[in-house]
């Protein structure tokens, strides 16, 4: 006997009534009473099931054996060869004393019904069907309906229908009644066929869904007695629904299987009513019928290498017409959806086959097309590939030929599609953001074979892709030098502060927040070299509160790392100012923004982050001391006083550590400073190009322009920008007379960026006090906005 004869796949039915693959192996019968399946990979036992006398086994589609071992625990064996299935079926029937010609050994029944059945005389075990005549249809319909509540009577009726060829006679009668337009008889036939479907018997399905019967079954189901006019399901299936062959399918069996699966799926999803929670198992066999059909279709297509090769050749051919390419992409989308029915090993082989044939380069082409349907289908295919193997996608991206223009890279094409999503709700952008997050997640980069994958991919991404991702953010937070009399900066109006733009920026911030949490060196370099946190915090002035909260969450994640490099960056950039301004502008409103800001300062207090506490108290305590509904700011002041007291008693050692840290930071930040200089003009140009290419740039009328008011869109009223920090000779802009900010000198621990300072001010260091005093006289700086 060949090894393939008893090769099987083991399936179990999960809580959602979906079949789950448990593996492939070889089945045997131990002592002729136990079914045992041994895995072909490692020899482990996949299944060990004793053949019990009262268990109902069903044989379906020549290669399937299905049974239930306990309540809500269904099993199935799918054989590679019919001969192996027949052999095991004979063993099962031998143990139960059944004739192997039957398709089901017995039906499970409750105890009371079994007792009643055993008490019946032998002659009553058979159901006698009325003659198949139009005058007896009402009687037949009543019989079919009456047995649905009894498992044993359902089985007896199914056996009677199969043994006499009754279903084909009923369908012939349907054609006669429809030609005569006898509505009452047609209504009875609807009840009969619907009831037979609810018998849930695979043997009946094989007859009813055969090529010569299925359209008559659909026809019977058109005549619902509750409807005034019959439905036109057959017209839809034969005329509206067209079978499109992107490449001609020569295998007649495969064509038949595809047609059958589509029509049965239509019956289940469209014609039959949605089962209630009490009827979830009523059509379980119908679901299994569809499931195993899909498995067979995918397997047959995958084995046809000539077919798939031709499909890929046309998909990537520049001469292919757009309509044809759209059909090819939709085919692959459906193909990938069907592949989810495969067991893990076969699904791995399936996606590897697609990868070897060039699915990723093909997606790179079609995702850059203007056709919305093609883009959507390509995105779905890309999601299947990322879900299957993020490493495979990352490997392809890093092996792409290095082009002068990064926009042609696959990940940049994905980012561009996310940025330019024309859907007002950004449904596609949300999906793509999730895929990017999966690709950037270090948790799935830990396979032993790819020890360097994390560092290589992240280096690649931050070098070639991060500037594309942050382009909208930098473009929408860019300041332009103007000669405004109040000295404030204007906002670059590439995209106004409208709802769709705010949604997009929120998505980008969510992804950047993920990077802060899961990437270390790369995101830290990027944030500091691009002053990214400073740019993000300008969004605290957005009229959209959810966007302000996203900006605040980004800062909260940065501070949550308790990294002194980040803390020094925040202090030197005076980055608490926009946060405190937002708190003061919020006034007495008790809302999410208020709570989130208070939580940020509470975290700093509880974790006793000394450098940030000193900066906050030195620069902002006067503006915050009036807030008494929480003790957070008084607590910060207390921490500050305690630290000063410790320093005055000579217990502090942080100054020396600060100087050592300063030297390390100088070396670290200067490594790639020249390479990583910010090119804001390029960011604005890139983003403007994206938006123009997709025709989603907003009109630049006065109503949409960002307002430079205390309650308008993006506000750029802060005096401590990176530009001023790096140019000590440039005087800060003076406040206008009607400005809502009060000016006051800030702590003298704010030298120009060219001279980094310690983490905490120490009043007992006289030399440094003299230096700081000089700086204070030369560089007066604004205090935060006070409550108005």
C-alpha positions in Angstrom: 0.0 0.0 0.0 1.4 3.4 -1.0 2.2 6.0 1.7 -0.2 8.5 0.1 -3.1 6.1 0.5 -3.6 6.9 4.1 -2.3 10.4 4.1 -4.9 12.7 5.8 -5.4 16.2 7.0 -7.0 16.5 10.5 -9.6 19.3 11.1 -11.6 20.4 14.2 -14.6 22.7 14.2 -13.9 25.8 16.5 -16.4 27.8 18.5 -17.1 30.1 15.5 -18.2 27.0 13.5 -15.1 27.3 11.3 -12.8 24.3 10.4 -9.3 24.6 11.8 -6.3 22.7 10.4 -4.5 20.5 13.0 -1.9 19.1 10.7 -1.1 16.4 8.1 -0.1 12.8 8.9 -0.9 9.1 8.2 -3.9 7.4 9.7 -4.0 3.8 11.1 -6.4 1.6 13.1 -4.8 0.2 16.3 -6.4 -3.1 17.3 -9.0 -2.3 14.7 -10.9 0.0 17.2 -8.9 3.2 17.5 -8.2 5.8 14.8 -4.6 7.2 15.2 -3.1 9.9 13.0 0.7 10.4 13.3 2.2 13.7 12.1 4.4 13.3 9.0 6.8 16.0 10.2 7.8 15.0 13.7 5.9 11.7 14.4 3.8 13.3 17.1 0.2 12.0 17.6 -2.3 14.4 16.0 -5.4 12.3 16.8 -6.2 9.3 18.8 -9.9 8.4 18.7 -11.6 5.2 19.8 -14.3 4.0 17.4 -17.4 3.8 19.6 -20.5 1.8 18.7 -22.9 4.7 19.0 -20.9 7.5 17.4 -22.3 8.8 14.1 -19.7 8.8 11.4 -20.4 10.5 8.0 -18.7 9.9 4.7 -18.7 13.0 2.5 -17.5 13.7 -1.1 -15.6 10.4 -1.3 -12.6 11.6 0.7 -14.0 13.0 3.9 -15.0 11.3 7.2 -16.7 13.6 9.7 -18.0 12.8 13.3 -18.6 14.3 16.7 -16.8 13.0 19.8 -18.5 15.2 22.3 -20.9 18.1 22.4 -19.4 21.0 20.4 -16.4 19.0 19.4 -16.5 17.9 15.7 -13.6 16.2 13.8 -12.9 15.5 10.2 -10.3 13.5 8.3 -9.6 14.6 4.7 -7.9 11.9 2.7 -5.5 12.5 -0.1 -6.9 9.4 -2.0 -10.3 7.9 -2.2 -9.0 4.4 -1.7 -7.6 5.3 1.8 -10.9 6.9 2.8 -12.8 3.7 1.7 -10.4 1.5 3.6 -10.8 3.4 6.9 -14.6 3.7 6.4 -14.8 -0.1 6.1 -13.0 -0.4 9.4 -15.4 2.0 11.1 -18.4 0.2 9.7 -17.0 -3.1 10.7 -16.7 -2.0 14.3 -20.2 -0.6 14.3 -21.7 -3.5 12.4 -22.8 -1.4 9.5 -22.8 -1.9 5.7 -19.9 0.1 4.2 -22.3 1.2 1.4 -24.1 3.6 3.8 -22.9 7.2 3.9 -23.7 7.7 7.6 -23.5 5.0 10.3 -26.1 6.4 12.7 -27.5 9.6 14.1 -26.9 10.7 17.7 -30.1 11.0 19.7 -31.1 11.9 23.2 -31.8 9.2 25.7 -35.6 9.5 25.8 -35.9 9.4 22.0 -33.6 6.4 21.8 -35.7 4.5 24.2 -38.9 5.4 22.3 -37.2 4.3 19.0 -36.1 1.0 20.5 -39.7 0.3 21.7 -41.1 0.8 18.1 -41.9 -2.3 16.1 -39.3 -3.1 13.4 -41.8 -2.3 10.6 -42.1 1.3 11.7 -38.4 2.1 11.4 -38.9 3.2 7.7 -40.6 6.5 6.6 -42.9 5.9 3.7 -42.9 8.8 1.3 -46.1 9.9 -0.5 -46.1 9.6 -4.3 -44.2 12.4 -6.0 -47.3 14.1 -7.5 -48.5 17.7 -7.6 -51.6 16.8 -5.6 -49.5 15.4 -2.7 -47.0 18.3 -2.4 -48.8 19.8 0.6 -48.6 16.4 2.4 -44.9 16.1 1.5 -44.1 19.6 2.8 -45.8 18.8 6.1 -43.8 15.6 6.4 -40.5 17.4 5.8 -41.3 20.2 8.2 -42.4 17.7 11.0 -39.2 15.8 11.1 -36.8 18.8 11.6 -37.1 18.7 15.4 -36.1 15.0 15.7 -32.5 13.9 14.8 -33.5 10.3 14.2 -36.5 11.2 12.1 -34.3 13.5 10.0 -32.0 10.7 9.4 -34.7 8.3 8.4 -36.2 10.9 6.0 -32.8 11.5 4.4 -32.3 7.8 3.9 -35.7 7.5 2.3 -35.1 10.5 0.0 -31.7 9.0 -1.1 -32.8 5.4 -1.6 -35.7 6.2 -4.0 -34.1 9.1 -6.0 -36.9 11.2 -4.7 -35.1 14.6 -4.9 -34.6 14.4 -8.7 -38.3 13.5 -9.1 -39.3 16.6 -7.0 -37.1 18.8 -9.1 -38.6 17.5 -12.3 -42.1 18.2 -10.8 -40.9 21.8 -10.1 -40.2 22.4 -13.8 -43.7 21.2 -14.7 -45.4 23.3 -12.0 -43.4 26.4 -13.0 -44.4 26.0 -16.7 -48.0 25.8 -15.6 -47.5 28.7 -13.1 -49.2 26.8 -10.3 -48.3 29.2 -7.5 -49.7 27.1 -4.6 -47.7 24.0 -5.7 -44.5 26.1 -6.1 -45.0 27.5 -2.6 -45.1 23.9 -1.3 -42.0 23.0 -3.2 -40.2 26.0 -1.6 -41.0 24.6 1.9 -39.9 21.1 0.8 -36.5 22.1 -0.6 -35.8 24.5 2.3 -36.7 21.7 4.7 -34.4 19.2 2.9 -31.5 21.7 3.2 -32.1 21.9 6.9 -31.8 18.1 7.2 -28.1 19.0 7.0 -27.0 15.8 5.1 -24.0 15.8 2.9 -25.3 12.9 0.8 -28.3 15.0 -0.2 -26.2 18.1 -0.9 -24.1 16.1 -3.3 -27.3 15.4 -5.3 -28.9 18.8 -4.9 -25.7 20.7 -5.8 -24.8 18.7 -8.9 -24.7 20.5 -12.2 -28.1 19.1 -13.4 -29.9 19.9 -10.2 -28.6 23.1 -8.5 -30.4 25.6 -10.7 -33.7 23.9 -10.1 -33.0 24.0 -6.3 -32.4 27.7 -6.6 -35.6 28.0 -8.6 -37.6 26.3 -5.9 -36.2 28.8 -3.4 -37.4 31.7 -5.4 -41.1 31.0 -4.5 -41.2 32.1 -0.9 -44.9 32.1 0.2 -44.3 35.3 2.2 -43.4 37.3 -1.0 -45.8 38.8 -3.4 -43.5 38.2 -6.4 -40.9 35.5 -6.6 -37.2 36.5 -6.5 -35.0 36.2 -9.6 -32.0 34.4 -8.2 -31.5 32.3 -11.3 -31.5 35.3 -13.5 -28.8 36.9 -11.4 -26.6 33.7 -11.3 -26.9 33.1 -15.1 -26.9 36.6 -16.5 -25.7 39.2 -14.0 -23.0 37.2 -12.3 -20.4 36.4 -15.0 -17.6 34.0 -14.6 -14.5 35.8 -15.6 -11.5 33.8 -16.6 -8.5 36.0 -16.4 -6.6 33.1 -18.0 -8.6 30.3 -19.6 -9.0 27.3 -17.2 -8.6 24.1 -19.2 -9.4 21.7 -16.3 -13.1 20.9 -16.6 -13.3 19.5 -13.0 -11.8 22.7 -11.6 -14.2 24.9 -13.6 -17.1 22.8 -12.3 -15.9 23.1 -8.7 -15.6 26.9 -9.0 -19.1 27.2 -10.4 -20.6 24.9 -7.7 -18.8 26.7 -4.8 -20.0 30.1 -6.0 -23.6 29.0 -6.3 -23.7 27.1 -3.0 -22.1 30.1 -1.3 -24.9 32.2 -2.8 -27.6 29.9 -1.5 -26.1 30.1 2.0 -25.4 33.8 2.1 -28.2 35.3 0.0 -31.2 32.9 -0.3 -31.3 31.2 3.1 -32.2 33.3 6.1 -29.5 34.1 8.7 -29.7 31.4 11.4 -30.5 32.6 14.9 -28.3 31.8 17.9 -30.4 28.7 18.4 -29.8 27.5 14.9 -26.1 27.9 14.5 -25.5 24.2 13.9 -28.5 23.7 11.6 -26.4 24.2 8.4 -23.0 23.1 9.7 -22.7 20.5 7.0 -23.4 23.1 4.3 -20.6 25.3 5.7 -18.3 22.2 5.7 -19.2 21.5 2.0 -18.2 25.0 1.0 -15.0 24.9 3.1 -13.6 21.7 1.6 -14.6 22.9 -1.9 -12.4 26.0 -1.4 -9.5 23.8 -0.1 -9.7 21.7 -3.3 -9.9 24.7 -5.6 -6.8 26.4 -4.1 -4.9 23.1 -4.2 -5.8 22.5 -7.9 -4.8 26.0 -8.9 -1.6 25.9 -7.0 -0.5 22.7 -8.6 -1.1 24.2 -12.1 2.2 26.1 -12.5 1.6 27.0 -16.1 -1.6 28.8 -15.2 -0.1 30.9 -12.4 3.0 31.7 -14.4 0.8 33.1 -17.2 -1.2 35.1 -14.8 1.9 36.8 -13.4 3.3 37.4 -16.8 0.2 39.4 -17.8 -0.1 41.2 -14.5 3.5 42.7 -14.8 3.3 43.2 -18.6 3.2 46.9 -19.4 1.1 46.2 -22.5 -1.7 44.7 -20.4 -4.9 46.8 -20.6 -6.2 48.4 -17.4 -9.4 46.4 -17.3 -7.5 43.2 -17.8 -5.0 44.1 -15.0 -8.0 44.9 -12.7 -9.4 41.5 -13.3 -6.0 39.9 -12.6 -5.6 41.7 -9.3 -9.2 40.8 -8.2 -8.4 37.2 -9.1 -5.4 37.2 -6.8 -7.4 38.9 -4.0 -10.0 36.1 -4.2 -7.2 33.5 -4.5 -5.5 34.7 -1.3 -8.9 34.8 0.5 -9.5 31.1 -0.5 -6.0 30.2 0.7 -7.0 31.0 4.3 -8.8 27.6 4.3 -5.5 25.8 3.8 -3.7 24.1 6.7 -0.6 26.0 7.9 2.0 23.9 5.9 0.1 24.2 2.7 -0.6 27.9 3.3 3.2 28.5 3.7 3.8 26.7 0.4 1.1 28.8 -1.2 2.5 32.1 -0.3 6.1 31.0 -1.0 4.9 30.1 -4.5 3.4 33.5 -5.0 6.6 35.2 -3.7 8.7 33.2 -6.1 6.5 34.1 -9.0 6.9 37.8 -8.1 3.8 38.9 -6.3 5.6 41.8 -4.4 7.1 43.5 -7.5 3.7 43.2 -9.1 2.0 44.8 -6.1 4.6 47.6 -6.3 3.3 48.4 -9.8 -0.4 48.1 -9.2 -0.5 50.0 -5.9 1.0 53.0 -7.7 -1.9 53.1 -10.3 -4.7 55.6 -10.2 -7.5 53.0 -10.3 -9.1 53.0 -6.8 -10.5 49.4 -7.2 -7.1 48.1 -8.2 -5.4 49.9 -5.2 -8.0 48.5 -2.8 -7.6 45.0 -4.1 -3.8 45.3 -4.0 -3.9 46.5 -0.4 -5.9 43.5 0.6 -3.4 41.2 -1.1 -0.5 43.0 0.6 -2.3 42.6 4.0 -2.5 38.8 3.4 1.3 38.8 2.7 2.2 40.9 5.7 0.0 38.8 7.9 1.6 35.6 6.6 5.3 36.7 6.8 6.4 40.2 7.7 10.0 39.0 7.3 9.4 38.0 3.7 8.1 41.5 2.9 11.0 43.1 4.7 13.6 41.0 2.9 12.1 42.0 -0.4 12.1 45.7 0.4 15.8 45.6 1.5 16.8 43.8 -1.6 15.1 46.2 -4.0 17.6 48.0 -6.3 18.6 51.3 -4.7 17.0 54.0 -6.9 17.8 57.7 -6.9 14.2 58.4 -5.9 13.0 56.6 -2.7 9.4 57.0 -3.8 9.6 53.9 -5.9 10.3 51.6 -2.9 7.4 49.4 -2.0 7.1 50.7 1.6 7.2 54.3 0.3 4.4 53.4 -2.2 2.4 52.1 0.7 3.1 55.2 2.8 2.2 57.5 -0.1 -1.1 55.6 -0.5 -1.8 56.0 3.2 -1.1 59.8 3.0 -3.2 60.3 -0.1 -6.2 58.3 0.9 -9.2 60.2 -0.5 -11.7 58.5 1.8 -13.0 61.2 4.3 -12.9 58.6 7.0 -9.4 57.3 6.0 -10.5 53.7 6.1 -7.7 52.6 3.7 -5.1 54.7 5.6 -6.0 53.0 8.9 -5.5 49.6 7.3 -2.2 50.5 5.8 -1.0 52.1 9.0 -1.7 48.7 10.7 0.4 47.0 8.1 3.3 49.4 8.5 3.1 48.9 12.2 3.4 45.1 11.7 6.4 45.5 9.5 8.1 47.8 12.0 7.4 45.7 15.0 10.6 44.2 16.5 8.6 41.5 18.2 8.3 39.6 14.8 12.0 40.2 14.0 13.3 37.8 16.6 13.7 34.6 14.6 17.1 33.0 15.2 17.8 32.8 11.5 17.4 36.5 11.1 19.5 37.8 14.0 20.5 40.9 12.1 17.0 41.6 10.6 16.0 44.1 13.2 19.0 46.4 12.9 19.3 46.1 9.1 15.6 46.8 8.5 15.3 49.6 11.0 18.5 51.3 9.5 17.0 50.9 6.1 13.6 52.3 7.1 14.9 55.3 8.9 17.3 56.1 6.1 14.9 55.6 3.1 11.4 55.8 4.4 10.9 57.8 7.6 11.2 61.1 5.8 8.2 60.1 3.6 6.2 59.1 6.6 6.8 62.4 8.5 6.5 64.7 5.4 2.8 65.6 6.2 3.7 66.2 9.8 6.7 68.4 9.1 4.9 70.3 6.3 1.9 71.1 8.5 4.1 72.3 11.4 6.6 74.3 9.4 7.2 78.0 10.3 7.9 80.6 7.6 9.8 83.7 8.4 7.7 86.8 7.9 7.8 90.5 8.7 4.7 90.4 10.9 4.7 93.3 13.3 4.1 91.0 16.3 7.1 88.9 15.4 5.1 85.6 15.3 5.6 83.0 12.7 3.2 82.1 9.9 2.0 78.6 9.3 2.8 76.9 6.0 -0.7 76.3 4.4 0.2 73.2 2.4 -2.7 71.5 4.2 -5.1 73.5 6.4 -6.2 72.4 9.8 -9.2 70.5 8.6 -10.7 67.3 9.9 -9.2 65.0 7.3 -5.7 66.4 7.7 -6.0 66.1 11.4 -7.0 62.5 11.1 -4.0 61.8 8.9 -1.6 63.5 11.3 -3.2 61.5 14.2 -2.4 58.3 12.3 1.1 59.3 11.7 1.6 60.3 15.3 0.2 56.9 16.4 2.8 55.2 14.3 5.6 57.4 15.6 4.5 56.8 19.2 4.8 53.1 18.5 8.3 53.7 17.2 9.2 55.5 20.5 8.0 52.6 22.5 9.7 49.8 20.4 12.7 51.4 18.7 15.5 53.0 20.7 18.6 54.3 18.9 17.0 55.0 15.5 14.0 57.0 16.7 16.0 58.9 19.3 18.4 60.0 16.6 15.6 61.0 14.3 13.6 62.9 17.0 16.7 64.9 18.1 18.1 65.6 14.7 14.8 66.7 13.2 13.5 68.4 16.4 10.5 66.1 15.9 9.0 66.5 19.3 9.2 70.3 19.1 7.3 70.1 15.7 4.7 67.7 17.1 3.9 69.9 20.1 2.9 72.8 17.8 -0.2 70.6 17.2 -1.3 71.2 20.8 -2.9 74.4 19.3 -5.0 72.5 16.8 -8.7 73.1 17.0 -9.1 69.3 16.9 -8.8 68.1 20.5 -8.1 64.5 19.4 -5.0 65.7 17.5 -3.7 67.7 20.5 -4.1 64.5 22.6 -2.1 62.5 20.0 0.7 65.1 20.2 0.5 64.9 24.0 0.6 61.1 24.0 3.7 61.2 21.8 5.5 63.4 24.4 4.2 61.2 27.2 5.8 58.2 25.7 9.1 60.0 25.2 9.1 61.1 28.9 7.9 57.7 30.0 11.3 56.2 28.8 13.0 58.3 31.5 16.0 58.8 29.2 18.2 61.7 30.2 19.1 62.4 26.6 15.4 63.0 25.8 15.1 65.0 29.0 17.9 67.4 28.1 16.5 67.8 24.6 13.1 68.7 26.2 14.6 71.2 28.6 16.8 72.9 26.0 14.0 73.2 23.5 11.6 74.5 26.3 9.1 72.0 25.0 6.9 72.1 28.1 5.7 75.6 27.0 3.1 74.5 24.5 1.8 71.9 26.9 1.4 74.4 29.7 -0.2 76.9 27.3 -2.7 74.2 26.4 -3.5 73.5 30.0 -4.0 77.3 30.7 -6.1 77.8 27.6 -8.3 74.9 28.6 -9.2 76.9 31.7 -11.5 75.3 34.3 -12.9 72.7 31.9 -12.6 69.2 33.3 -12.1 67.1 30.1 -9.7 64.5 28.7 -7.1 67.0 27.6 -7.0 68.4 31.2 -6.7 64.9 32.7 -4.0 63.8 30.2 -1.8 66.9 30.9 -2.2 66.5 34.7 -1.2 62.8 34.4 1.9 63.8 32.5 3.1 66.1 35.3 2.0 63.6 37.9 4.2 60.9 36.3 7.2 63.3 36.4 6.5 63.9 40.1 6.0 60.3 41.1 9.1 59.1 39.1 11.1 62.0 40.5 12.7 63.0 37.2 14.9 65.7 38.7 16.0 67.5 35.5 12.4 68.0 34.3 11.2 69.0 37.8 13.8 71.6 38.1 13.0 73.0 34.6 9.2 73.1 35.2 9.5 74.8 38.6 12.1 77.3 37.5 10.3 78.3 34.4 6.6 77.7 34.9 5.6 77.5 38.6 4.3 81.0 38.8 1.8 80.2 36.0 0.8 76.9 37.7 0.7 77.7 41.4 -2.9 78.9 41.2 -4.0 75.3 40.1 -5.1 73.8 43.4 -7.8 71.3 42.4 -4.9 68.8 42.2 -1.8 68.6 44.4 0.5 67.8 41.4 2.2 71.1 41.0 2.6 71.7 44.7 4.1 68.2 44.8 6.6 69.2 42.1 7.5 72.3 44.0 8.1 70.1 47.1 10.3 67.7 45.2 12.2 70.7 43.9 12.8 72.1 47.3 13.8 68.8 48.7 16.4 68.4 46.0 17.7 72.0 46.6 18.0 71.2 50.3 20.0 68.1 49.5 22.3 70.0 47.2 22.8 72.7 49.8 23.9 70.0 52.3 26.4 68.7 49.7 24.6 65.4 49.1 24.1 65.9 45.3 26.4 64.3 42.8 24.4 65.0 39.7 26.4 67.9 38.4 29.5 65.7 37.7 27.3 63.1 36.1 25.7 65.7 34.0 29.0 66.9 32.7 30.0 63.3 31.8 26.6 62.8 30.1 27.1 66.1 28.3 30.3 64.9 26.7 28.7 61.6 25.6 25.8 63.5 24.1 28.1 65.9 22.2 29.9 63.0 20.6 26.7 61.1 19.9 24.7 64.0 18.4 27.6 65.1 16.2 28.1 61.7 14.6 25.5 62.1 11.9 24.5 65.7 12.3 25.7 66.7 8.8 23.9 63.8 7.2 20.7 64.2 9.2 20.2 68.0 8.8 16.5 68.9 8.5 15.4 69.8 5.0 11.9 71.3 5.8 11.6 72.7 2.3 12.0 69.2 0.9 9.4 67.8 3.3 6.9 70.5 2.2 7.7 69.9 -1.5 7.4 66.1 -1.1 4.1 66.3 0.7 2.8 69.0 -1.7 3.7 66.7 -4.6 1.8 63.8 -3.0 -1.3 65.8 -2.4 -1.3 67.3 -5.9 -0.8 64.0 -7.6 -3.9 62.5 -5.8 -6.0 65.7 -6.4 -6.8 66.1 -2.7 -5.2 69.4 -2.0 -7.7 71.7 -0.3 -8.6 75.0 -1.8 -6.5 77.9 -0.5 -9.3 80.3 0.2 -9.3 82.6 3.2 -11.7 80.4 5.2 -9.3 77.5 5.1 -6.1 79.3 5.9 -4.7 78.7 9.3 -5.4 81.6 11.7 -2.8 83.2 13.9 -5.1 83.8 16.8 -5.2 82.4 20.3 -8.1 80.1 19.3 -7.3 79.4 15.7 -5.6 76.6 14.0 -1.9 75.9 14.4 -0.3 78.6 16.5 3.4 79.4 16.3 4.0 81.8 19.2 6.9 80.2 20.9 10.2 81.9 21.1 12.3 78.8 21.6 12.6 77.1 18.2 15.6 75.1 17.1 16.6 77.9 14.7 16.9 80.4 17.5 18.6 77.9 19.8 21.4 77.4 17.3 21.9 81.1 16.5 22.8 82.9 19.7 23.4 86.2 18.0 19.8 86.4 16.7 17.6 88.3 19.1 14.3 86.7 20.0 11.2 88.4 18.7 9.5 90.9 21.0 5.9 90.5 22.1 3.4 92.9 20.7 1.4 95.0 23.1 -1.7 93.0 22.8 -0.1 89.6 23.1 -1.8 87.1 25.4 1.6 86.0 26.7 3.5 87.7 29.6 7.2 87.9 29.2 9.7 87.2 31.9 13.2 85.9 32.0 13.4 82.2 32.1 15.9 80.1 34.2 19.4 80.8 33.2 20.0 77.1 32.5 19.1 77.7 28.9 22.3 78.4 27.0 22.6 78.2 23.2 22.6 74.7 21.8 26.3 74.9 21.0 27.1 74.7 24.7 25.1 71.9 26.4 24.5 72.3 30.1 24.0 70.1 33.2 20.7 68.5 34.1 19.9 70.5 37.2 20.8 74.0 38.4 22.9 74.2 41.5 22.8 77.5 43.3 25.9 76.8 45.3 28.1 76.7 42.2 29.2 80.3 42.1 31.2 80.2 38.9 28.3 78.8 37.0 26.0 81.3 38.6 28.1 84.1 37.2 27.9 82.6 33.7 24.2 82.0 33.9 23.8 85.7 35.1 25.5 86.9 32.0 23.4 84.8 29.8 20.3 85.9 31.5 21.1 89.5 30.7 21.8 88.8 27.1 18.9 86.4 26.3 15.6 87.4 27.9 13.0 84.7 27.1 9.2 84.5 27.2 7.3 83.0 30.0 4.3 80.8 29.2 0.9 82.2 28.5 -1.0 83.1 31.6 -4.7 82.4 32.1 -6.8 85.1 30.7 
